[in-house]
Amino acid sequence: QTCDVQDKDFIQIAPIFPAIATNPEYLNRLKTGSIFSSFYLKPRQPTFGVDSFADLERMQAVHKSYIKKLDADHHFRLKDEKVRALQRAVTRYFGRPNSYTVGDDKVPETRGYLCVNCFYANGIATREDLVIGSEFEPCPVCNGRLWVRMAG
C-alpha cells in the first residue's frame, strides 16, 4: 500500500508470475482462491497481458530502496474490493492451519472440529464431527462461522 511505501523502511512484496497451466481445472482453482499460496490477478494491459498470480510462498520484506519508481503507464492500483480479497488471501495463507470458514472452506479430513466463537466468546467447546469434502456449516449453538481442527 502507498502509505507503507511512504512511511515504512521495509515493505512486504510477493513476485508475480504468469498463470500458465495446461490443466484448466488448475486455472479455475487459482481464480476461485482454492490455492492458498497464490493470489489470482486477471489480465491487465500493459502490466499483465495474461492470467497471473502473486506467489505468497515467496512473500518477504525488502527495503523500500529496492523498489524502483514506475512511470504512470506501468503503475496500477488494486480496486478496494481486490485489496480486501488480497488481505483475505494473505490472512488465509498464513492462518490456514488455524481455522476454516463457513462458505469458504471444505472439510479437509474426517475428524472433530471445534467452534472458535463458542470457545472465545462463551468458554465452551462445541464439537462437530465432520466428513472430508463436506461444507462447514454455522455452529448450531452460536451460529459462529469459524472452525478449528481438533488435535490428535
N, C-alpha and C positions, 0 to 999 in steps of 0.2 A: 504494500500500500504506500501511496505517496508520502504520507506523514512519517512512516517508518524510515523511508529513504532520507527524508529531510532531517529527522530528529534523532536517529539512532546510528551508531557506527557500524553495527552488524545487522544484516538482513537475511531472512530465510529465502533461499531460492531452490527451485527444482528444475532440472533440464526438461525440455520439451522435445518429443520425438514424433515423427510421422507414424500413424497407426496403420502400418502395412500388415494386413492379415489376409491370408489365403482362406481362412475359415470365417464365413460371415457371422457365425454364432459368437466368435471371439469379439468381433467389432460390435455386435449387439450388446454383449456383456459389458464392454467398455463404455458404450453410450448410456447404458442404464445404471452405471455405477456399481456393477456387481464385482468389479475387480478392485479390491480395497487399496491396492498400491498404485493406482493410476487415476488421473482426473482427465476426463474427456474434454477436448476442445474441437468444436466444429470448424470446418474450413473457413478461413477469413483472409482475404487478399489484402495487402501483399504479404503479410506475415506468415500465414499458414495456408497454403493452397490445397491441402488435403486434410482429412481427419487426422487429428494429432492427440497426444496425451502428455500431461505432466507426470513424470515418474517420481512419485512420493517417496519411494525407497531411497532415492538419491538426493533428497532434500537435505540442505545443510546451510549453516550460517557462513556468510562471507562478508568481508569488509566492504563497505559501500564504494570504496575507491576502485574496486574491480568492475563496477557496473559502468559501462560507457554510456554517455548521453546519446540517445537516439533522436533522429530527426522526426518531424511530425508524421512523415509517411510510414515510419516503422514502429511508431508508438501506438499501443492500443490499451484500452481500459475495459475490464470486465463490467458488464451491467450489474446493478445491485443484486439481482436475482442470482446471477452466476457467481458473484462474490460469496453470497451465502452458501451456495452449493459447494464452492471450493472449501469454505470453512468447515462445512459438514464432512466433506471428504477427508480433510486433514484430521479432524477430530475422530472420525471413524477409523482411519488408518492407525493412528497412534493409540486409540482406545478400544480397538476391536476385541481384544481378549476380555475386556471388562464388562461389556453389556451388548444386548441385542434389542432392537427397536421394533415395536409393533408396526406393521405396514412396510418396513424397510428390509427386514431380515427373515430368512427361513431358518428353521431349527437345524443346526449343523450336525448334531448327533443325538441319538436317542439316549435320554437321561433326565435327571431332575433339574429344574431351573427355578430360581427364586425371584420374586418381585422386588425390584430395587426400592420403589416408593414405600411399600409396606415396611421394609426394614428401616429405612432412614426416617420416614415420617411417623411411623407408628410403633417401631421397635418390635415388630413381629416378623416371623418368617413364613411367607406364603409360598408353598411349593406346588409346582405343576410338573407332572411327568409328561414329557413331550417326545414325539417321534420325529426322526430325521426327515427333513424335507417339508414338514408341516409349517403352517403360518403361526407366528407368535400372535396371540390374542391378548386383548387388555386383561389385566388382573381381575379375577372375579370378586375380589374383596374390596379393592380401592380404585379400580379402573386404571391403574398405572400402566405405562407403555414401555417400560424398560425392564429387561430380564437379565439375570446373570446365571452362568452355568455353575452348577454345584461342583465343588472339588471332589476328586476321587475317581 
